[in-house]
Amino acid sequence: MLGLGNSPRRFTTAVTVFGLLATGAAVQASTAGPAAAATTHRILFDNAHAETAGNADWIVSTSQPDPTGEDSSPSGETDWTGALSSWGVALQQTGDYALDTLPSGAGLTYGGSSATDLSNFDTLVLPEPNTLFTTAEKTAIMNFVKNGGGLFMISDHTGADRNNDGEDAVEILNDLMTNNSVDSTDPFGLSIDSLSISSGYPAAISDSTDPVLHGSFGTVTKSLIASGTTATLKPADNSAVKGLLYRSGYSGNTGAFFATSTFGSGKIAFWGDSSPIDDGTGQSGNTLYDGWNDTGATNAALALNATAWLSS
């Protein structure tokens, strides 16, 4: 979340490689090489679809749309208020990302003139949406990805209807994929399962070349599931779909807890639970749990590596 420029900013600096502390804070690991121009990656976090309904708090900062209004140089996740503040602060501290939030009451557009139009961003993060996307919004999202954007879909377990409108994230994200005007024939090669899996630590596949599992923010070994779901993969519909972490006892096309795919010129990532992105802090009155720093998992590395991959 930076000074929210909606056009990429460029820096002339030494090439920098970042690692990740267990707390989720990014730290500089090494600096070498000649001066080079670095492009700021622009990320839009959605908060226009009831992401703070009920006990949820899926925002990076209470300052919207620009989280730097709360603190332009956060030294730790508590400098921003929100259950996703660890995620946001870790990206902010690298200096390579500009973060915005689509605030409540706004709508997703693509090809418009607003500052939060998807044409101004590299990646859209949907952290457990709890209201259906409109027909126009689904068209905007799908065209954004088709034309090279990154889409990060984070679900929760079936029945997690936090605003009691009859829809949960499983239904909302499946509706996005199967009921849009751009491509409703299983465009990403996956469907989200209507499950409520109480607990576990889905494990990563063995693939040393995968940029999400082995990225600049660390190596991913396991994630946390605490009332979440999985996806069924359909490579016959999209050969690019790939399961990266699986529920215990599952592999191949079933039980994928984290998956990636492509669509047109863009990329997508799916995560089956919002618990891993919860850093345990948020707005007053919400009861939250720290999954981000769960010692049995590598949730921070997974979220940050996936963000980097989607935005590249």
Backbone hydrogen bonds, N-H to C=O, Kabsch-Sander energy under -0.5 kcal/mol:
donor,donor_aa,acceptor,acceptor_aa,energy
4,L,2,L,-1.3
11,F,38,A,-1.3
13,T,11,F,-0.7
13,T,36,A,-1.8
15,V,32,A,-0.7
17,V,30,S,-1.9
19,G,27,V,-2.7
21,L,25,A,-2.4
24,G,21,L,-1.9
27,V,19,G,-1.4
29,A,17,V,-2.7
30,S,17,V,-1.2
32,A,15,V,-1.6
36,A,13,T,-2.4
38,A,11,F,-1.7
40,T,9,R,-1.6
41,H,96,D,-3.1
43,I,41,H,-0.6
43,I,98,A,-2.6
44,L,123,T,-2.7
45,F,43,I,-0.5
45,F,100,D,-2.7
46,D,125,V,-2.4
47,N,102,L,-2.1
53,A,50,A,-1.4
56,A,53,A,-2.2
58,W,51,E,-2.1
59,I,57,D,-2.4
64,Q,62,T,-0.8
69,G,66,D,-1.8
70,E,67,P,-1.8
71,D,67,P,-1.0
79,D,76,G,-1.9
80,W,77,E,-1.3
82,G,80,W,-0.7
83,A,57,D,-1.8
84,L,59,I,-2.4
85,S,82,G,-1.7
88,G,84,L,-2.3
89,V,85,S,-3.1
90,A,86,S,-2.1
91,L,87,W,-1.7
92,Q,88,G,-2.8
93,Q,89,V,-2.6
94,T,90,A,-0.6
94,T,91,L,-1.0
95,G,91,L,-0.7
95,G,92,Q,-1.1
96,D,91,L,-0.6
98,A,41,H,-2.8
100,D,43,I,-2.5
101,T,65,P,-1.5
102,L,45,F,-2.8
106,A,103,P,-2.0
117,D,114,S,-1.5
118,L,109,T,-2.8
120,N,117,D,-2.3
121,F,118,L,-1.9
122,D,42,R,-2.8
123,T,42,R,-1.8
124,L,150,G,-2.8
125,V,44,L,-3.0
126,L,124,L,-0.5
126,L,152,F,-3.2
128,E,126,L,-1.4
128,E,154,I,-1.9
130,N,49,H,-3.7
131,T,49,H,-0.6
138,K,134,T,-2.6
139,T,135,T,-1.9
140,A,136,A,-2.2
141,I,137,E,-2.8
142,M,138,K,-2.4
143,N,139,T,-2.2
144,F,140,A,-2.2
145,V,141,I,-2.2
146,K,142,M,-2.7
147,N,143,N,-1.9
148,G,145,V,-2.3
149,G,144,F,-2.5
150,G,122,D,-2.5
151,L,267,K,-2.1
152,F,124,L,-2.8
153,M,151,L,-0.6
153,M,269,A,-3.1
154,I,126,L,-2.4
154,I,152,F,-0.6
155,S,153,M,-0.5
155,S,271,W,-2.8
157,H,227,S,-0.9
158,T,195,L,-2.6
160,A,157,H,-1.5
161,D,159,G,-2.1
162,R,160,A,-1.3
164,N,161,D,-1.0
172,I,168,D,-2.5
173,L,169,A,-2.6
174,N,170,V,-2.0
175,D,171,E,-2.2
176,L,172,I,-1.8
177,M,173,L,-1.7
178,T,174,N,-1.9
179,N,175,D,-2.0
186,D,184,S,-0.9
189,G,186,D,-0.6
191,S,232,T,-2.0
193,D,230,T,-2.8
195,L,193,D,-1.7
197,I,228,G,-3.0
198,S,196,S,-0.6
200,G,225,I,-0.9
203,A,246,Y,-1.6
204,A,221,T,-2.8
205,I,244,L,-2.5
207,D,205,I,-1.0
210,D,207,D,-1.3
214,H,210,D,-2.2
215,G,218,G,-1.5
218,G,215,G,-1.6
220,V,213,L,-2.9
223,S,202,P,-2.2
225,I,200,G,-2.5
227,S,197,I,-1.4
228,G,197,I,-1.9
229,T,272,G,-2.7
231,A,256,A,-2.0
232,T,191,S,-2.8
233,L,231,A,-0.5
233,L,253,N,-2.6
234,K,189,G,-3.3
237,D,234,K,-2.0
238,N,234,K,-1.4
241,V,238,N,-1.7
242,K,260,T,-2.5
244,L,258,F,-3.2
245,L,258,F,-1.5
246,Y,203,A,-2.3
247,R,255,G,-2.6
250,Y,247,R,-2.1
254,T,251,S,-1.6
256,A,231,A,-1.8
257,F,245,L,-2.4
257,F,255,G,-0.6
258,F,245,L,-1.6
259,A,270,F,-2.0
260,T,242,K,-2.4
261,S,268,I,-2.0
263,F,266,G,-1.7
265,S,146,K,-2.6
266,G,263,F,-2.5
267,K,149,G,-1.6
268,I,261,S,-2.5
269,A,151,L,-2.5
270,F,259,A,-2.9
271,W,153,M,-2.1
272,G,257,F,-2.1
277,I,274,S,-1.0
278,D,274,S,-0.6
278,D,275,S,-1.1
279,D,83,A,-2.1
280,G,289,Y,-0.8
286,N,283,Q,-1.6
288,L,286,N,-0.7
291,G,278,D,-2.2
291,G,289,Y,-1.5
292,W,278,D,-2.5
294,D,291,G,-1.5
297,A,294,D,-1.6
298,T,222,K,-2.8
300,A,292,W,-0.8
302,L,298,T,-1.7
303,A,299,N,-2.6
304,L,300,A,-2.5
305,N,301,A,-2.6
306,A,302,L,-2.0
307,T,303,A,-1.9
308,A,304,L,-2.3
309,W,305,N,-2.5
310,L,306,A,-2.8
311,S,307,T,-1.7
312,S,308,A,-0.9
312,S,309,W,-0.7
